Amino acid sequence: MTTWKLVRIFAGFFILLSLALGVSDSPIFVSHYWLYFTAFVGINLLQSGITSWCLMESILRNIGIKGGC
C-alpha cells in the first residue's frame, strides 16, 4: 500500500472517530472538544492539497512505506 492511500485512510478514520466522540447524539460521545480534532484534520487536508506537502506522508516515507499514488 502506498503513502497516498494510507494518508487518506488515516484521515478518514480520524474524522469519523472524532465525529463519533464529539457529536452529542453518538453512543460513544465524550466531549464536544473532539470536533476541534475534526477541524484539525480537515485543515491539514486542505493545506496538503494547496502546498502538495503532507506531514503524515513524510512520516510514512521515513518509516519505509512506498510513496506514490
N, CA, C and O atoms as CSV, one atom per row, in Angstrom:
chain,resi,resn,atom,element,x,y,z
A,1,MET,N,N,0.844,-1.167,0.000
A,1,MET,CA,C,0.000,0.000,0.000
A,1,MET,C,C,0.900,1.243,0.000
A,1,MET,O,O,1.952,1.258,0.639
A,2,THR,N,N,0.484,2.250,-0.702
A,2,THR,CA,C,1.297,3.459,-0.843
A,2,THR,C,C,0.941,4.501,0.222
A,2,THR,O,O,-0.103,4.423,0.869
A,3,THR,N,N,1.839,5.477,0.382
A,3,THR,CA,C,1.603,6.550,1.351
A,3,THR,C,C,0.335,7.326,1.000
A,3,THR,O,O,-0.402,7.748,1.892
A,4,TRP,N,N,0.080,7.513,-0.284
A,4,TRP,CA,C,-1.096,8.263,-0.737
A,4,TRP,C,C,-2.376,7.632,-0.193
A,4,TRP,O,O,-3.253,8.329,0.318
A,5,LYS,N,N,-2.474,6.307,-0.309
A,5,LYS,CA,C,-3.667,5.612,0.168
A,5,LYS,C,C,-3.743,5.616,1.687
A,5,LYS,O,O,-4.817,5.812,2.256
A,6,LEU,N,N,-2.609,5.400,2.347
A,6,LEU,CA,C,-2.602,5.360,3.804
A,6,LEU,C,C,-2.977,6.700,4.422
A,6,LEU,O,O,-3.690,6.737,5.425
A,7,VAL,N,N,-2.510,7.795,3.841
A,7,VAL,CA,C,-2.865,9.116,4.360
A,7,VAL,C,C,-4.369,9.308,4.312
A,7,VAL,O,O,-4.957,9.804,5.273
A,8,ARG,N,N,-4.992,8.931,3.228
A,8,ARG,CA,C,-6.435,9.101,3.102
A,8,ARG,C,C,-7.202,8.167,4.038
A,8,ARG,O,O,-8.249,8.541,4.567
A,9,ILE,N,N,-6.687,6.958,4.243
A,9,ILE,CA,C,-7.312,6.021,5.189
A,9,ILE,C,C,-7.234,6.582,6.604
A,9,ILE,O,O,-8.230,6.583,7.328
A,10,PHE,N,N,-6.053,7.059,7.003
A,10,PHE,CA,C,-5.893,7.643,8.333
A,10,PHE,C,C,-6.786,8.867,8.509
A,10,PHE,O,O,-7.439,9.011,9.542
A,11,ALA,N,N,-6.821,9.744,7.516
A,11,ALA,CA,C,-7.639,10.958,7.612
A,11,ALA,C,C,-9.117,10.599,7.759
A,11,ALA,O,O,-9.805,11.155,8.614
A,12,GLY,N,N,-9.602,9.689,6.945
A,12,GLY,CA,C,-10.999,9.270,7.040
A,12,GLY,C,C,-11.316,8.643,8.382
A,12,GLY,O,O,-12.360,8.924,8.970
A,13,PHE,N,N,-10.424,7.796,8.872
A,13,PHE,CA,C,-10.623,7.155,10.170
A,13,PHE,C,C,-10.658,8.189,11.286
A,13,PHE,O,O,-11.541,8.149,12.142
A,14,PHE,N,N,-9.697,9.121,11.283
A,14,PHE,CA,C,-9.642,10.137,12.331
A,14,PHE,C,C,-10.862,11.050,12.301
A,14,PHE,O,O,-11.367,11.439,13.354
A,15,ILE,N,N,-11.336,11.396,11.117
A,15,ILE,CA,C,-12.528,12.243,11.020
A,15,ILE,C,C,-13.752,11.509,11.571
A,15,ILE,O,O,-14.507,12.074,12.361
A,16,LEU,N,N,-13.950,10.271,11.164
A,16,LEU,CA,C,-15.105,9.514,11.649
A,16,LEU,C,C,-15.029,9.269,13.154
A,16,LEU,O,O,-16.039,9.370,13.851
A,17,LEU,N,N,-13.845,8.950,13.655
A,17,LEU,CA,C,-13.679,8.710,15.083
A,17,LEU,C,C,-13.929,9.984,15.890
A,17,LEU,O,O,-14.631,9.949,16.900
A,18,SER,N,N,-13.360,11.100,15.452
A,18,SER,CA,C,-13.540,12.343,16.202
A,18,SER,C,C,-14.990,12.832,16.142
A,18,SER,O,O,-15.474,13.439,17.097
A,19,LEU,N,N,-15.681,12.577,15.037
A,19,LEU,CA,C,-17.111,12.908,14.985
A,19,LEU,C,C,-17.914,12.027,15.945
A,19,LEU,O,O,-18.820,12.503,16.628
A,20,ALA,N,N,-17.573,10.753,15.986
A,20,ALA,CA,C,-18.272,9.845,16.902
A,20,ALA,C,C,-18.048,10.248,18.357
A,20,ALA,O,O,-18.949,10.104,19.184
A,21,LEU,N,N,-16.859,10.749,18.677
A,21,LEU,CA,C,-16.552,11.158,20.043
A,21,LEU,C,C,-17.041,12.564,20.371
A,21,LEU,O,O,-17.164,12.918,21.544
A,22,GLY,N,N,-17.325,13.377,19.337
A,22,GLY,CA,C,-17.660,14.769,19.570
A,22,GLY,C,C,-19.108,15.172,19.352
A,22,GLY,O,O,-19.501,16.272,19.741
A,23,VAL,N,N,-19.903,14.321,18.748
A,23,VAL,CA,C,-21.315,14.653,18.492
A,23,VAL,C,C,-22.153,14.073,19.628
A,23,VAL,O,O,-22.069,12.881,19.925
A,24,SER,N,N,-22.953,14.914,20.255
A,24,SER,CA,C,-23.662,14.508,21.476
A,24,SER,C,C,-24.671,13.374,21.267
A,24,SER,O,O,-24.998,12.676,22.227
A,25,ASP,N,N,-25.168,13.172,20.066
A,25,ASP,CA,C,-26.108,12.074,19.812
A,25,ASP,C,C,-25.424,10.733,19.589
A,25,ASP,O,O,-26.095,9.712,19.433
A,26,SER,N,N,-24.104,10.726,19.574
A,26,SER,CA,C,-23.355,9.498,19.354
A,26,SER,C,C,-23.370,8.636,20.616
A,26,SER,O,O,-23.321,9.159,21.729
A,27,PRO,N,N,-23.437,7.311,20.441
A,27,PRO,CA,C,-23.421,6.429,21.624
A,27,PRO,C,C,-22.077,6.420,22.350
A,27,PRO,O,O,-22.005,5.992,23.502
A,28,ILE,N,N,-21.006,6.889,21.693
A,28,ILE,CA,C,-19.694,6.929,22.359
A,28,ILE,C,C,-19.222,8.368,22.570
A,28,ILE,O,O,-18.022,8.640,22.589
A,29,PHE,N,N,-20.180,9.287,22.729
A,29,PHE,CA,C,-19.861,10.703,22.942
A,29,PHE,C,C,-18.976,10.878,24.171
A,29,PHE,O,O,-19.218,10.279,25.219
A,30,VAL,N,N,-17.936,11.719,24.021
A,30,VAL,CA,C,-17.047,12.048,25.131
A,30,VAL,C,C,-17.111,13.543,25.427
A,30,VAL,O,O,-17.418,13.947,26.549
A,31,SER,N,N,-16.817,14.362,24.413
A,31,SER,CA,C,-16.781,15.805,24.603
A,31,SER,C,C,-16.904,16.495,23.256
A,31,SER,O,O,-16.490,15.957,22.229
A,32,HIS,N,N,-17.475,17.688,23.270
A,32,HIS,CA,C,-17.581,18.475,22.041
A,32,HIS,C,C,-16.205,18.928,21.548
A,32,HIS,O,O,-16.050,19.287,20.381
A,33,TYR,N,N,-15.225,18.912,22.420
A,33,TYR,CA,C,-13.877,19.342,22.033
A,33,TYR,C,C,-13.256,18.436,20.969
A,33,TYR,O,O,-12.306,18.844,20.301
A,34,TRP,N,N,-13.768,17.222,20.798
A,34,TRP,CA,C,-13.262,16.332,19.747
A,34,TRP,C,C,-13.522,16.903,18.355
A,34,TRP,O,O,-12.854,16.526,17.392
A,35,LEU,N,N,-14.486,17.805,18.250
A,35,LEU,CA,C,-14.776,18.418,16.952
A,35,LEU,C,C,-13.613,19.311,16.497
A,35,LEU,O,O,-13.444,19.541,15.299
A,36,TYR,N,N,-12.815,19.813,17.443
A,36,TYR,CA,C,-11.615,20.565,17.069
A,36,TYR,C,C,-10.625,19.668,16.328
A,36,TYR,O,O,-9.939,20.114,15.408
A,37,PHE,N,N,-10.559,18.401,16.738
A,37,PHE,CA,C,-9.675,17.464,16.044
A,37,PHE,C,C,-10.164,17.212,14.617
A,37,PHE,O,O,-9.362,17.084,13.692
A,38,THR,N,N,-11.489,17.144,14.448
A,38,THR,CA,C,-12.059,17.007,13.104
A,38,THR,C,C,-11.636,18.186,12.233
A,38,THR,O,O,-11.235,18.004,11.083
A,39,ALA,N,N,-11.729,19.391,12.785
A,39,ALA,CA,C,-11.311,20.594,12.053
A,39,ALA,C,C,-9.813,20.559,11.757
A,39,ALA,O,O,-9.393,20.957,10.670
A,40,PHE,N,N,-9.011,20.095,12.698
A,40,PHE,CA,C,-7.564,19.994,12.501
A,40,PHE,C,C,-7.224,19.086,11.318
A,40,PHE,O,O,-6.383,19.429,10.488
A,41,VAL,N,N,-7.876,17.941,11.248
A,41,VAL,CA,C,-7.638,17.018,10.132
A,41,VAL,C,C,-8.071,17.649,8.815
A,41,VAL,O,O,-7.366,17.542,7.812
A,42,GLY,N,N,-9.223,18.303,8.815
A,42,GLY,CA,C,-9.701,18.968,7.601
A,42,GLY,C,C,-8.769,20.071,7.135
A,42,GLY,O,O,-8.514,20.206,5.939
A,43,ILE,N,N,-8.255,20.865,8.075
A,43,ILE,CA,C,-7.313,21.931,7.732
A,43,ILE,C,C,-6.029,21.348,7.155
A,43,ILE,O,O,-5.470,21.894,6.204
A,44,ASN,N,N,-5.561,20.244,7.727
A,44,ASN,CA,C,-4.353,19.613,7.194
A,44,ASN,C,C,-4.578,19.054,5.794
A,44,ASN,O,O,-3.681,19.125,4.954
A,45,LEU,N,N,-5.753,18.502,5.530
A,45,LEU,CA,C,-6.065,18.023,4.178
A,45,LEU,C,C,-6.102,19.176,3.191
A,45,LEU,O,O,-5.590,19.064,2.077
A,46,LEU,N,N,-6.706,20.281,3.598
A,46,LEU,CA,C,-6.755,21.470,2.749
A,46,LEU,C,C,-5.340,21.997,2.481
A,46,LEU,O,O,-4.996,22.302,1.339
A,47,GLN,N,N,-4.530,22.102,3.525
A,47,GLN,CA,C,-3.157,22.568,3.396
A,47,GLN,C,C,-2.347,21.674,2.470
A,47,GLN,O,O,-1.592,22.175,1.636
A,48,SER,N,N,-2.492,20.361,2.602
A,48,SER,CA,C,-1.712,19.457,1.757
A,48,SER,C,C,-2.163,19.521,0.303
A,48,SER,O,O,-1.362,19.304,-0.606
A,49,GLY,N,N,-3.434,19.817,0.081
A,49,GLY,CA,C,-3.921,19.978,-1.285
A,49,GLY,C,C,-3.375,21.226,-1.946
A,49,GLY,O,O,-3.138,21.244,-3.154
A,50,ILE,N,N,-3.175,22.270,-1.156
A,50,ILE,CA,C,-2.665,23.531,-1.701
A,50,ILE,C,C,-1.151,23.504,-1.879
A,50,ILE,O,O,-0.632,23.969,-2.894
A,51,THR,N,N,-0.439,22.956,-0.886
A,51,THR,CA,C,1.028,23.020,-0.906
A,51,THR,C,C,1.689,21.763,-1.460
A,51,THR,O,O,2.888,21.772,-1.738
A,52,SER,N,N,0.934,20.693,-1.623
A,52,SER,CA,C,1.464,19.390,-2.062
A,52,SER,C,C,2.455,18.805,-1.070
A,52,SER,O,O,3.318,18.017,-1.457
A,53,TRP,N,N,2.347,19.177,0.212
A,53,TRP,CA,C,3.181,18.621,1.270
A,53,TRP,C,C,2.288,18.160,2.416
A,53,TRP,O,O,1.384,18.880,2.840
A,54,CYS,N,N,2.549,16.960,2.911
A,54,CYS,CA,C,1.751,16.397,3.991
A,54,CYS,C,C,2.690,15.756,5.013
A,54,CYS,O,O,3.503,14.900,4.662
A,55,LEU,N,N,2.578,16.169,6.273
A,55,LEU,CA,C,3.432,15.642,7.325
A,55,LEU,C,C,3.254,14.138,7.478
A,55,LEU,O,O,4.236,13.410,7.623
A,56,MET,N,N,2.018,13.670,7.448
A,56,MET,CA,C,1.760,12.231,7.596
A,56,MET,C,C,2.440,11.433,6.491
A,56,MET,O,O,2.995,10.364,6.744
A,57,GLU,N,N,2.399,11.945,5.282
A,57,GLU,CA,C,3.053,11.258,4.162
A,57,GLU,C,C,4.566,11.229,4.365
A,57,GLU,O,O,5.209,10.222,4.069
A,58,SER,N,N,5.134,12.313,4.863
A,58,SER,CA,C,6.574,12.352,5.140
A,58,SER,C,C,6.943,11.335,6.209
A,58,SER,O,O,7.961,10.653,6.092
A,59,ILE,N,N,6.127,11.229,7.247
A,59,ILE,CA,C,6.391,10.251,8.311
A,59,ILE,C,C,6.323,8.833,7.758
A,59,ILE,O,O,7.178,8.004,8.070
A,60,LEU,N,N,5.321,8.554,6.947
A,60,LEU,CA,C,5.177,7.211,6.372
A,60,LEU,C,C,6.357,6.860,5.464
A,60,LEU,O,O,6.828,5.723,5.472
A,61,ARG,N,N,6.830,7.823,4.688
A,61,ARG,CA,C,8.001,7.584,3.833
A,61,ARG,C,C,9.241,7.301,4.667
A,61,ARG,O,O,10.051,6.444,4.315
A,62,ASN,N,N,9.389,8.028,5.782
A,62,ASN,CA,C,10.554,7.829,6.646
A,62,ASN,C,C,10.567,6.468,7.311
A,62,ASN,O,O,11.639,5.965,7.648
A,63,ILE,N,N,9.402,5.851,7.511
A,63,ILE,CA,C,9.384,4.508,8.104
A,63,ILE,C,C,9.425,3.406,7.047
A,63,ILE,O,O,9.362,2.220,7.369
A,64,GLY,N,N,9.532,3.813,5.783
A,64,GLY,CA,C,9.753,2.833,4.733
A,64,GLY,C,C,8.573,2.483,3.849
A,64,GLY,O,O,8.679,1.565,3.036
A,65,ILE,N,N,7.451,3.179,3.976
A,65,ILE,CA,C,6.302,2.924,3.115
A,65,ILE,C,C,6.570,3.543,1.749
A,65,ILE,O,O,7.091,4.654,1.648
A,66,LYS,N,N,6.209,2.812,0.705
A,66,LYS,CA,C,6.431,3.273,-0.659
A,66,LYS,C,C,5.560,4.474,-0.980
A,66,LYS,O,O,4.360,4.463,-0.705
A,67,GLY,N,N,6.153,5.510,-1.560
A,67,GLY,CA,C,5.419,6.710,-1.942
A,67,GLY,C,C,4.678,6.508,-3.249
A,67,GLY,O,O,4.804,5.468,-3.895
A,68,GLY,N,N,3.907,7.508,-3.631
A,68,GLY,CA,C,3.212,7.461,-4.912
A,68,GLY,C,C,1.721,7.297,-4.767
A,68,GLY,O,O,1.190,7.230,-3.658
A,69,CYS,N,N,1.043,7.233,-5.912
A,69,CYS,CA,C,-0.426,7.137,-5.918
A,69,CYS,C,C,-0.865,5.722,-5.761
A,69,CYS,O,O,-2.064,5.446,-5.743
